[in-house]
Amino acid sequence: MARNFGLMAAAVCALAFAAHAQQDKSVIDEIEKYRAALGDGNPAELWEARGEDLWKQARGPKKASLEKCDIGLGPGVVKGAYTVLPKYFGDTDKVEDLESRLVTCMVTLQGFTREEVVKDPFGGPGKKSDLEALVAYITGSSRGMKMNVAGTHPKEREAYEIGQKIFFHRGGPHDFACSTCHGDDNLRIRLQDLPNLSKVADAQRAYTTWPAYRVSQGELRSFQWRLYDCFRQQRFPELVYTSPASIALTMYLAKSANGGTYNAPAIKR
């Protein structure tokens, strides 16, 4: 009798597990349909158009455009440049991601002060960010190309190693790490499935869809914003815009996505 009861309990548990798994799959399928529907007419195109205008426009105290800015493939080369970033730049002796490199060029070529450039890096109610528009234009010019971050320079290797340590470092009031949400399979927050960024396929799928237009915010968000918001949700100290820590973490994630086809700016809920 006890044996029969045990078998019945196991069968009930198995059925419950199967039903839960089926429900999870159904939810994920519906979310994917929702994302596909959002993909028709991505408002990020408006940011791309404004960014192209800003790239070519003579601005700042030096009345210069950004068309001589080297963002990874030589002065003025935009197409494909995002796929090799972050990378080491000899003129600054630093590893820079796209946003930190744009700050460098706006200071050196156009004559803005760094404080002026980074004052409003993220758009919001009643304000638009020039940096986010430039990011949209430049990243959009790499659509369909493969990620190919070299990571061979000693400072690039150092940045990658630091970024990897940051990804797995646990801390803050909740003892969180980036890997808490992005280090295992089949995790989800509310209706958002979480990619396992320690796996190549998931890293490629996730990294290559940023920056993105966030429907819930009505704004295009850059990768620096994505990291900033992750730190906020972990209750970590504020991640300073284009800080060495943010660039190191970007290096780790970007290199992990090598070989993935870039497809952004994307659209997200």
N, C-alpha and C positions, 0 to 999 in steps of 0.2 A: 504493500500500500504506500509506504513511504517512498519506495523507488518510483512508483507511478506518479506520485505527487511531484517528485523532483523532475521527472521528465516533462510533466505538464507545465511546470513553472519555467523550465528552460525553453519550451516551445513558445510560451506566451512572451518571454523576454525576446526571443528571436524575432517573433512577429512584430513586436513593438519597435525593435531596432530597425527592422526592414521598413516599417511604416515611416519612422523618423527619417531614415536615409532617403526614402522616396520623397518625403515632404521637403527635405533640404534641397534635393535635386530639382524639384519643381520650383522652389523659390528662386534658385540660382538661374534656372532657365528663363523665368519671367523677368528677372533683373536684366539678363542679357538682351531680351526682346526690348525692354525699356531703353537700354543704352543704344541699341541699334536704331530705334525710332528717333532718339535724340540726335543721332548722327547726321540726319538730313538737315542741311543748312546750318553748319557750325558757325556761331557768331564770332569765333576766333578769327575769322577772315577779316573782320573789321579792325582788329588789333594788328594783324599782319600788314594791312594796307597803310595804317597809320605809322607802323614801324618802318616800312620802306621809305615813306616820306621823311621821317626823322633821320634815317640813315643818310639820305642824299641831301638833306637840307643844311645850308651853312648856318651854324648856330654858335652861341657862346662868345666870349670876349675875343676869340681869334677869328670869328666868322668863318669857320671851317666845317666841312661835312665830315662824316665818319668813313668816307669811301677809301681812305688810306689806312684804315684800322686793320691790323693783322689779328684775326680771331682764330688763327690756327693753321691756315693753309696759305698764308702770305697776305700782303696788304690788299685790302679790298675784296678778297675772295670770300664769298658768302656761301655759295653752293657746297654742301658737304662739310662745312667747317664744324658744325655741331657734333658730327660723328667722331671727331678726334679729341674732343674736350671731356674732361680737363687735361691740360698738358703744361709742360714747362715752357716758359717764355724767357729768353735770355735778356731782354731789355729790362725786365723787372727782377730777374733772378728768382722767380716764384712760379709755383704751379697755380694756374688760374682756371676757373670755370668760365662759362660764357658771361655771366653777370659781372664777375670781378674784372674780366677783361674789358667789358664795355665801360666800366667805371674808369679803368686805366686810360682807355682811348679818349673818353670824354674830357678827362683832365689834361692829358698831354696834347691832344690834337685840337680840342675846342676851347681849352682854357678855363673850363669850369673848375671850381674847387671840389674836392672830394665831398665836403659837407653838403654842397649844393646838389650834387648828383645823388647821394644816398638819402637825402632828406625824406623823400616819399617813394621808397622802392616798390611799394605795393599799392594798387589802386583800392578805392573804397568809395563810400557815399560822397558825392560832390567833388571827387578828385580822380584824375587819371594818371597812371604811372608811365612816364616815357620809357623807363627801363623794361617794363613788361611788354610794351608795344614793340620795342626793338628786339626783345627776346622772341616774340611771336614771329616776326619777319625772318629772323636768322634761322630759327629752328625749322620753320616751315619750308625753308630752302633746302633742307636735308631730307625731306620726305622720300621714302622709297630706297634710301641708301642704308648700307650696313654700318652698325656701330663698330668703330675700329680705334679704340683708345690704346695707345702704345704702352704707356707705363714702363718705359725702359730707362729713362733718365733716373739717376739716383734720387733726385727730389720727388720724382713721380712715384717711385717704388716706396719711398718713405711715406708719402701722402696716402698711398693705398694701404699700407700697414697700419697707419694711425686710424684711417677710416674704418678698417676692419675691427680694430679694437673698440672704437666708438660704437659700432653697430652691435657688438655683443656686451658692452659695458652696462651693468645694472646699477641703478642709483635712483635718487629722488625719493619722495615720500611714499611712492607705491612700489619701489624696488623694480622699476621697469627698465627694459632695454629696447632698442629697435627690434631686436630678435624676439622679444616677448610676443609681439604681434606678427612679425614677419620671419620667423625662424622655424615654423612647423607647417605641415600640410593641413588643409581643411579647417582653417580658422576663419571666424567671421565676427565683425562687430555690427550688431543690428542686421541690416540687410546688405552690408558691405563685405564681400568675400575678400580675404587678405592674402596676397601673394606671398609665397615662401621665397624670400629674396636670397636665401642661401642655395637655391637651386637655379641652374642656368636658365631653363625655360621660363620660369616665373620672373626672374630678374629681367630677362629680355622683354617679356610681355609688359611688365610694369614700367620699367624705365623709359621705354620707347614711346610711351603715351603721355609723357610730360614734356613741356608745359601743357596745361589743359584749361578749357573754359568750364568754370563751375556754374552749372545752372542754378544751384541753390543760392549762389552769391552774385550772379550776374557779372562776374569778372573773370578775366583770364589770369591764371595763377602760374607763376614760374616755379622752377624746381627749388630755388632758394626758399620760396614761400612754403612749398610742400614740407621741406625739412624743418623750417621755423614752426609750422603748425604741429608737426609730429612732436617736437620738443615741448611745445605748449601742452599738448595732450598728455605727455608723460610727466608733466609738472616739473620738468627740468628748468634750470636757469635759462633765460632768453638766449636763443641762438643769434649771435650778432651777424647782421647781413654781410655776406662775403668774407666771413672770418676764416682763418686757416682750418678750423674744425669743420665748418660747413663744406669747404672745398675738399678736405680729406675724405669726408663721408661721401661726397658726390663722386670722387675718384673711385672709391671702393665699389659703389653701386654701378657706375658707368662702365667700369672695366668688367664687372660681373655680367654685364649685358652685351658684351662683345659678340658680334655675329648676328645679333637681332636686327630686324629691319625697322628703321625709325619711321614712326607714323604719328607725328604730332605737329602742331598743337591738336590735341584730341578734345573730346567733350565728355564731361563727367557730371554726375547728378549734383 
